[in-house]
Amino acid sequence: MQVFRNLRSFIVAAALSPALAVFPAWSATPAAGTTSRSAPATRSPDSGAAVHHDTSPTLRSLWESYGNLPTAPYTERPRQKLRPLRSQPPHHLAPDPVVQNHQGTRPRIPLRNNFEGIPGEGPTPPDPNSSVGSRQIVEVVNTRLAVYSKTGDPVLGPLATNILWSGFGGLCQTTNSGDAVVRWDTLARRWIISQLAFNQAQTSFRLCVGVSSNEDATGSYHRYDFRYRHLPDYPKVGVWPDAYYVGINNADQDVAEVCAWDRERMLRGASAQQQCYNVPTPPHNNFAGFLLPSDLDGRNAPPRDTPNTLVTMGATDDTLQYWRFHVDWANQGKTTVTGPGTLHVAPYTRACENTNPERCVPQANTTQTLDSLSYWPMYRLAYRNFRNGRQSLVFNHAVDANGGVGTRWYELQLRNGVPVVEQQSTYAPDATYRWMGSVAQDGDGDMALGYSRSSAVDFPSIRVTARLADDPENLMTFQETTVRNGAAFQSGSNRWGDYTSMAIDPSDDCTFWYTNQYQETPGHGNWRTRLASFRLPGCGHGHGHGHGH
């Protein structure tokens, strides 16, 4: 958000009806992306050393000492938009040619755990996301965090996120500006927590980053304060072997900004630098393009020196744009950010782009509509390097479909380092609104998609669907499954979610964990969050074509 701103193959044939065992009407031979001539990425003055770094006492002890302090002041601010208005890409008006307009024929997904997360205490939207480590789950919302056991028992918190920076000094300690993100580094077995911080005059901007010193989320953290000239809005972090990459909505410059943080030095608590680049991306609905970085799942690292692929919406409604960021810490002059590359995909219409994407999603019993965020790709761009050599990336965005809004999801594969569209489909089994999605793959290549669902006669709810790796392509084959039905509408703000998260448990590389928001009673800022886990049948037995973690 912005703040103050094949055994399984045979089972498939028997389980799926003839209607499902077909491809959508639109198809194209997968082709590698093409690189187009455009303005190059330029090195940003934000590059340089962290302003300050240290290693904290344990988070447990900080909570004991500072946990009763009031949360730092927070004020909701409008989303960062371009100034002045730039030309917009042509709008696509035809029906979605890859829509899945029916439910899958596999049964609903059995949920393993399904428990309450951090409740709302004012800021909207909540920015709900979580990650799963070897023994714990960490959830962050706009200004708070909590640690749970894998059975949902509270371990620590909820506590104000900036308590993590108690004793650190500066804006990281004294402000709590939201946009928090948590990730688990599967290679190093560490936690990464980031939050935005800026002063009330909006003249000083920071991203505050904590990297745990071990796998215990309640232990100590190596803390860093990175400075930016402009508001580093909507930061999204991706784990990669050579850096932690972050994509930023930097509307003050009419460009996207991408940065690499020195992962190796941050893991040992040494001084660290960031390398940042300004990247020209297509504007959409008066919003600057935002680049989503690849984020590693599983223990199998990408091949050595593989650049981090970053994706955004394309210049036209039948394309995606990508860039490749390869950082060199020994000789920063050799760092490269290459692109833009263009991926041709089935035509789409961004949700409500022909009316107002920010006032798009209806709710029951109110005229208050909700923001679709259809102008940006949704978190995460989840990457896997499977044991058979297949490199896969999955993500989603919201589009008009079937009389409502659906989630357009993709599987991209890297071939010779270049992304290729392997699968694409819009999940819209009826005329309701499905948006705010997050998608990931388990170690076998099974895929799960979580999202919000609402309509003029339904309150916003939390739903998931899925497919097995060997199921017919371009289809979610499991019936839509309810995590939590909303019991009320949100009033007073169109801002909903801003992002959600689908994470994978590294202990088995099979269990999905999804985190999203809902309303229990009408209001503004009184949202609730929910965490749910599930495991798809057969995972871990090597049946999927992904074969690996």
C-alpha positions, 0 to 999 in steps of 0.5 A: 500500500501507499501510506502517508502516504506419470501416476498422476498423469493417469489420475488426471485423465480419469478425474477431469471431465471432457469440458475441462480437459481442453485448452482455452480458445486462444493459443499461441506457440510459446515464444521467447520475449523480444527486446525492444528499443527504448530508453535505457535504465540509468543508475540512480543517485540513491545508490550507495551505502546504508546510512546506518547499520547495527545488530539488534538485541533479540526481538523478544527483548525489544518487545518486552521493553518497548511493546507497550509503547504506542504505535508511531503516528500513521496517516493514510495517503493517496496512492502515488500517481504520475505528474503530469498525466502521460499518454496511456496505452490503447485499451483492449475491449474484446472478451478475454480469449483465455478465460476459464469460465467454469469451476474445476472438477477436482474437489475443494481443497482441504484446509489444514490450518485456518486461523486469525491473524493480526486484526485492524487498528486504524490503517487501511489497507492492511498490506497483509503478507506472511512468510514461513520459515523452518519453525515459525510463521511471520505475518506483517501488516501495514504497521505491525508484525506477529510471529506464530507457530505452524499450528497458529499459536501466538509466539510473539506480538502483535507489535508495532513493526518499528519496535524491531528498530528500537535503539537504532535511531533515526526515522526507522526507530521513530516512524512507522510508515507501513508497506511492510514486507516479510520474506524467508531466505530459503538458501540462508534460512533467515528472515527479511523484514522491511518497512517504509519510513519518512518524516511528516514534512516528506523530505526524508525517505528511508527503507528500513531492512532487518535480516535475522541473525539465525532462523529464529524470527524472535531473535536478533536482526542485522538492521539497515537504513537505506536512503532515497531521494523520493518516496520509495512507495509500494516496495516489494522484495525478492530473494536472489542469491546475489542480492535482495532485489526490491521494486519501487513505485517511484511516481515522483520520477515517472519511472520505476526504480529497482534496487539491489541490496548486498545480501552476502554482507547483510547476512553477516551484519557487515556494512552494505550498499544498494545499487539502484536504477531508474527504469522507464516503464509504460504508465497505466491509468495515470500510474507509473509502471512498477517492476516486480522482482523474482523471488526464490522459492525452494532450496535449488538456486538459479544457475550461477550468474542468472539475472533477476527477472523483473516484470510489469504490464506491457505498453499494450493490452496484449503484452508484458514487459520485463527487465533483467538485473544482474548486480556485480558487487566487486565492480559496480561498473559491470552491473547491468539492467537490460531491457525492455523485453516484450512478451506477447500474451493473450489480450486482456482488459485491466480490471475497470480500466475503461471506467475507474480501476480505483473504484471498481469492485462492488460490495454487498449493502453499500455503494463503496467500491474497492480498488482493483490495483489492475494497473500493476502485477501482483506480489509475488513473482515466484521463481523455482528452479526444478531438478529437471532444469526447468526454471519457472516464474508465476504471477497474476494481475486483475482483468475484466472477465465474464461480466466481472473481474478475474485473475489472469495468471501466468507461468513463464519459463526461462529458456537461455535466460529469456522468459517464455510464456508457458501457461496463461489463463484468466480464472473467472468461473462466474460474474463475480469479482476476483482480484488481489491475487497471489500465486506460487508453486510447490516443489512438484510444480503444483500451483495455488492461487489465492485472492479476494472475491466480492460482488454486489450481493456478497461481502469480500471473502478469501478464496483459493483454487489450485492445479496439479502439475500434470493437469491440462494446461491453463486450467485451475482444476480444483473447485474454488475453496473458501478460507473465510467468508466476509461478514460485512463491507468496508466503508470510508475507503476504497483501499483494499489489501494492496497485496496478499501473499501465497508462501511455501513451507520450506520444511516440506516444500509442499504446504501452501500458506495464504494470507489475506484480509476480510471484514467481520463488521462494517467500518474502516480500519477494523479489518481482520486477517486470516492465515490458512494452509493446505497441501495438494494430493501427491506432493512430495512423491515426485509425480509432478513434472516440476520434480524438485525443490 
